[in-house]
Structures are given as C-alpha cells and as structure tokens.
C-alpha cells in the first residue's frame, strides 16, 4: 500500500535541484551507492535532493539534527506532505538546510518539536527566506508524537489489513532505532508513529489511539523496548496488537523490512542501509525509503554490518540489485558497504 497524501494547500511549486555525493561501490551483481555529504546536515540535503528530483514539493519538515526525540514521528508528517525531512542545528539554520529549502523551492515548512529541539531563531531564519513556517510540538516527546499524528486528518490513516482498520505504529520514545526502522512504513503507508516509555503506555499515545479511531497497533521492538505491560495496556483499549521485533535493533529492522516486503508490497530489488547506532542519516532517509517503497536496514556499528542485516541481504540475493547507503564512511565504512554487497551477491 502506498498512500500519497496532501493536506496542505498548494503554494508555489519550484524545480527540484538534485545533489548526490559519493562514488558507487559495486560488485558484479549488486551496486551500492552512497547518498552522503560532509556531515549529517549536508547528507540530509543530498537525500532530499536525490529523492524529490522532478517532483513538486510544497512543504518540507524541518527537524533537529542534534537530538532525536521530537523528530522520531517526523516521517509520518513528511509522508502526508509528500516532502522531505530536513535536518538543522538547534540554534542556527544550517547552511545545508538553507540550501535544501532553496533548491526545493518550498513555500512552507513545518518545524517538528519545541524550541528546545529547534529554536525560534531557526524558525525566524526560515521565515526570512520568504517561507511560511508552522510548528507542530507538544510538551514532551510523547506529546509531540501525538501532535504530529493529530496534524494529519484521521481519515487518511492507512490500514495494514483492510479488514481490521486504521493502523498505528508504537515505539519506545527512550531510544531511536526501532522508530527509525519504522519510518518508511509511516511515510509510505500512512501509519502514525506514536511513542511511549518502555514500561507504561504514555497517556498521549493512549489518547491518540482512541481519538484517531486506531483499530490496530504494531509495536516495534521487543519487550526491552516496549514492555509486555505496555502491550497489555494497548490491548485493553480494545485494539488489535501485533509486535514486530528481533533480538537487537538490527534484527528488529530486518523484521520490519520483512513485514514491509511481505505485506506492504515494498521492493525486493532495492534496499537502504544506515548507521544503526546513531539516528541522523536514517531519519533523513525515511522519506527517501518511503518514496522508493524500500526498507531501511541498520548496521550494528559503522564498521560492522551485523549478522541479521547480512542475512537479510543474503536472503534477497536472487532479487536485490541496488542499495542506497545513507551517510559517508564515518557513518558506514567502505568495508561495511562491501560486506553488504558481498552478502547480497550470494546465491542462497
């Protein structure tokens, strides 16, 4: 399912400027290409440009590149807008963010998170570019996720199973990996990303589930991330609950990718790879992956692919032909990229 949604009125439409960086790394069978800049902000710029070439982009989502909590749900809003997630520093609009908004010729920006994440000064700098600025935020990360979910009309929420009804994702707000892996699903399939503490269901998530008419909740991550107590509390709200998890963040990313491929018609010929122990590049990549209908797999560390991720590439060797790598060698080393190519080039 790929639901393309627009709920913000068309403003001015410009030409997309595309920028990618990094040489292709290739084996005989599988080509891995980096989308990377000199830092997370330029990588975000290049991902946005590479994603939206030739598309009409009206509104972009701007999020903090310094901290993750308020931005974890950003991919859902970006999908509703058919626009990118652009990262900026907290107190000053990054040059790469300025360039991205200029290149995409957006007429509107929605800043996600409060002023502790993205300051008013940044909003004023964006407004000074002649861009209309709005902010979606709550009093904390859980309330911000709720505010983002509420910003999209409830009748546009997608369903994993048409017989069950509206579907939301639920992830820990005390870590970033599982929510990042779910970002492409939130973007492409219109699943709100709700956040909760690990040990008790947040009041904000519970309120969103009830007020938005959610009938199915997909928990991302194992009991260490979202406890069995939280699952029971969600079930008590009268909704269908399903957990997608693995033994660690890389295995959970693989489980989410399998769900996306098997049940949401995501690609079996293309996949994405991002650093799993930091959030920035996968956060920017969620819109790219959502547009491509391709999952995001995570590395264990910059220089370790991780067994579950390698196994995923090996399992898809008969169909997989291309991989996007988000970020430069400091995020995912050349040897890690080559390991992914070797795995994907195997015949199972």
N, C-alpha and C positions, 0 to 999 in steps of 0.2 A: 504494500500500500504506500503510495507517495501522494500525500495531500499537499497541494500547493495552495497557500492561503494568502490573502491580502486583506487587512482590515484598516490600514491607514490610507487615507485618500492620496491619490497620485499627486505629487507636487511637480518638481521639474525633473526631467529624465536626461541623463547625460551618457557619454560614451565611456565605457569601462577601459581603463588602462591596465594591461596585464604585465605583471613582473614576476618572473621566477628566477631563482638563483640556484646554482649548484650543478655540477655535471652529472649526467646519468651514470649510474653504476649498473653494469649488466652482466648477465651470464648468457648462455646460448638461448635459454628458454624464457627467462623472466627478467624484465627490466625494472629496476628500482630507481626512481627519480626523486631527488630532494626538492622540497619547496622550503627554502631557507634564506634567512638574511643574517646580518651580523649579530643580531640579538633577538629576543622574543618579540619586540615591537616591529622590527623590520620583517621578521618571519610572518607575523600576523598580517602585515601589509601585503606581502607577496602571496600568502594564501588567499586573501580576499581578492586580489587581482587575478590570480590564476583561476579562481572559482567562478567569478562573475563576468568573465570576458564575453562581450556580446549580449549581456543581459541588461534589462532595465532595472537598476537599483535605485529605489527611492529613499529608503530609510536603513540606516546601519545601527547596530547595537554596539555601544562602547562599554567596555568593562575594564576593571583593574587588572594590570599585568603583574601587580606586586603581591596580591593576596587572592585566594580562590573562593572564599565562602559565598560572597554575594553574586559571583558570576557563574556558579555551577548550573543554575537553571537558565542561563542566557540562551542556550541553543534552541530551546522551545520557542522563545520570543523571536529569535532570528529566523526560524523556520516560518513562523506566522508572517513575517515581513518579507520573506524571500531575500534576505540580506545577510551580510557578514557579521561576525563578531570581531571587533577591532579592539586591540588592547592598547592601553595607555598607562603611563605612570600616574600615580595618585595626585600629585600636586601641580603637575605641569603637563600640558598636552604634548605627548611625544612627537618628535618630528615625523616619524614613520606613520603615526596615526593621522597627523595633519595631511601627509602626502596621500594616505589611503582615502580619506574622505574627499580630498580634492580630486584624485584620479577617478574615483567612482562617481563624482559629481552628485553626491547625495543632497537632498533637500531637507532631510530630517535625521535626527539622531535621538535614540533613546539610551540614556545612561542607566545601567543597572547597578543597584546598590546605593547606599547612603554616602554622605560626604566623607566618612571615614575610609571608604573604598576609593571613590573618585570625587575629588573636591569640587566645590562650587567654582573655583578658579578655572578648572578644566572646562566645566560647562560654559563659563563665560568666554573662554577662548574659542570654543566651538561656535557659540552664537556670534562671535566677532567675525567668523568666516561667512556669515550670512545664512547659517543653517539653523533651522528651528530645533530647539532642544527640549526634551522632556526627560523626566527621571522616574523610574519605577523602583521603589525601595520600600523596605519595612524597617522595623525597629531592630531586627537582627537577621541573621542568615535565613532562618526558618520563615520569618515574616516576609522577607524579600522574595523567597521562592513562591510563597503564596501570592504576593502581589504580581509577580510575573505570570503565574497561572491565571490570575483574575484579569490580566490585561488582554487576553485573547477570548473572544466570545465562546461560551461553553459549547455552543452547537457546532463548533469547529474542531472539538476534541475527537481524536481518532479512536479506533477500536482495533485491538489485536484480533479479536474474534467477534464478528458481527452479531453472533447470537448472544454474546454477553453484554456488550455495550461499551460505553466510554472507558478508556484505559488511561491510567496514570502510572508513572514510574516513581518509585520511592527509594531514596538512597540516603546513606549517612551524610549528615552535614558536618561531621567531625573529621572527614577525610575527603579526598577528591577523586580517587582513581575510579571507583565504580560509577559515579555520576558522569565522569568524562567518557567512559566506555559507552554509556547510555545516551550520550549527546546526539549521535547521528540518528537514533531512533526518535528522540524528542523532536529533532529538527524535521525529519522527513515524514514521520507518521503522526505528528500532532499529539504526542503524548506529553502532558505536563510533567515537569521534573520537580517533585516535592522532596523536601529534606526533613530529616528527623534526627534527634540524638539517637545514639545506639541503643539505649536501654529503655526508653519510653517514647511512645508516639508523641510528636510535637502537637500542641494544640492547633498550630497553624496548618499542619498537614491534615489533621483530622477535620478541621473546618473546610479546607479545600475539597477534600473527598466528598463531604456531604453537600456542600453548596454547589459544586460543579456537577453533581449527579454522576460521580465516578462509580462504575459498576465492577471494574477490575483493576487491581493494583499489582504491578510487577515489582517485587522487591529486588533490588540489585545488590548483590553481595551476600556473603554468608552471615551466620549468627554473630560473629565477632564484629561485623559492621552494622548490621540491623538485627537485633536480638529476636529470639523466639517470642519474647514478651510483646515486642512491637508487632510482630506478625499476628499474634492473638488479638491485640487491640484493634488492628485493622479489620480482621475477620469479624470482630464484634460489631463493627459498623454496618455489617450486612453486605459486604462486597466480596467478590471472588479474589483470592490472593494466590499468587504464584511467586516462587523465589527462583532467581537465576543466579547461580553462584559457582565458584570454583574454590580451590584450596588457597589461592592467593589472588592478588589483583590481576596478574597476567592470565590466570586460569578463568577468572570471572569475565575478563574481557573476551576470552575465547567463547565462553558460554553465551555471552550476549551476542557475539558475532554469529554463532550457530543459530540462535533464535532469529536474528535479522535475516540470515540467508534462507533458513528453512520456512519461516512463517511470514516474513515481510517482503519477500522477493528481492532481497539485497543481492548484489553482484557476487558471482562465483569466479569472475575473471579478474577482478581488481580488489585490492585491499589497501589499507593505510597502516602506517606504523609510526608510533610516537613514543617518546620517553615516558616510562611509567612511574618514575619516582619524582616527577615534577609536573605541574599542571598546565603551563602556559601554552605549549605548542598544540596539545590535544584540544584545549579549549578553543583556540582559533580554528583548529582543523575540523571541529564538529560541523560547521556549515559546509565545508568542502566535502566531507564524507557524506553528509546528508544529501547534498546535491547529486553526488555520484551514486547514491544508494550503495555505499560500500562501508564495511565496518572499520573501526579503529582497533588495532591490536596494540598491546603495550609491551615495551621492553622491561626486563627486570631491573636493569641499570643501564646507563649509557653504553657500557661495553659488554653487556650480557643480554642476549636475546631472551633467554628463559625457555625452559623446556615446553610449557604449554603453547607459547607463541610459535616456537619452531615446529611443534607437532601440527599446529593449525595450517601453517604454510605447506608442510609435507602432505597433509591430508587433501589439500586443494591443488596439489601439483598438476593434476591432469587438466585443470581448468584455468588456474591462475596464470595471468600473463603480465600484469603490471602491479607495481607497488608504489604508492606515494610515501615518502618519508618526510615527516614534519620536523623541521629543525636541522641545524648544522651538526658537524661532528662532535661538538661538545655535548649535544643532547643525545644523538645516536651515532656512535662511531662508525667509521667506514667498515671496520671488521664486523660489527653487528649487522650492518646492512648486507654485507656479503654473506653472512651466515643465513640471513633471511632468504636471499636469492638462492643459495645452495639448497636449503630446505625445500623451497618452492619449485626448484628444478628437478627434484627427485620424482621418480615414478613409484607410487605407493605399492 
